[in-house]
Amino acid sequence: MSQKHLPYWRLLVSFALQLSTIITLLAPSIFTQYTGKTVILRTMPVDANDTLRGRYVALEYDISRLETLKKLPGWNDLIKKYPGINSLYYPVAEGTNLYVILHSEYKNKPWRPLRVTTTLPASLPENQVALRGRYQFGSIVYGLEKYYMPEVQADFSKQDIFQTRQIRLGQLKPIIMHIKVDSQGNAAPLEMNVTDTSANGRIRKYRF
C-alpha cells in the first residue's frame, strides 16, 4: 500500500522544496517593501542601444558613480580601510560593502546623498536612510540596476526610455525611481516614472 503512494509523496516533497526555495528568494524583497521607507532616486538608462535585453531594463544612478561618492564625507575613510588595486581607477577593494546615507530635503523630490560609511548607523533622523551598496567593477551596485518587466510593458518602456535619451543634453530628463529601503539598508523597487516626450511631457508609471 505504501509503495503505491510513494510517487505521490515524492512529488509532494519535491513541490514543497521548490516552494520553500521561491519563498526564501522572495521573502527579503517582500519584507523590504512592507517595512521599508519610500525613497525617490534619479536614474538614467545605462545605454540607449542596450537598455532592454529581452524583458529587462538596465539603469544607472548618480550614487552608482565614484565621481559622486568621492565628494562625500566618509569616502576617504572607506578607501583607507579597503584600498583597491589602483588609487585612480579602482580605489576600493572589489566586493567592499558600504552604506550611502540619503536624505530628503523636500517632499516628493529625489533624495540626495549625505555621506558614506562602512557600518550601518544605529539610528537616523526620519528624513534619512542608509542604502547598502557593494563596490563592483569600478562602480557601486545596490541591487536596483536591472529589472524584469512583462513583454508588453517592456515595449512601452523601451520606447519611452529611448525617447528620453534623444532629448538634447541640456534638456535631458531623468527617470524617477520610487524604492523602499528597510532598516538594514536593503532596497526593493516600487515604481519607475518616465517622461513621455511624445505626449507633451506626460509621465508614464511602471509598477514592479
ABEGO torsion letter per residue (X at the ends): XAAAAAAAAAAAAAAAAAAAAAAAAAAAAAAAAAABBBBBBBBBBABAAAABBEABBBBBBAAABAAAAAABBGAAAAAAABBBABAAABABBBGBBBBBBBBBABBGBBBBBABBBABBBABBBAABBBBBBBBBGGBBBAGAABBBBBAAAAAAAAAAAAAAAABBAAABBBBBBBBBBBAAGBBBBABBBBBBAAAGGBBBBBBX
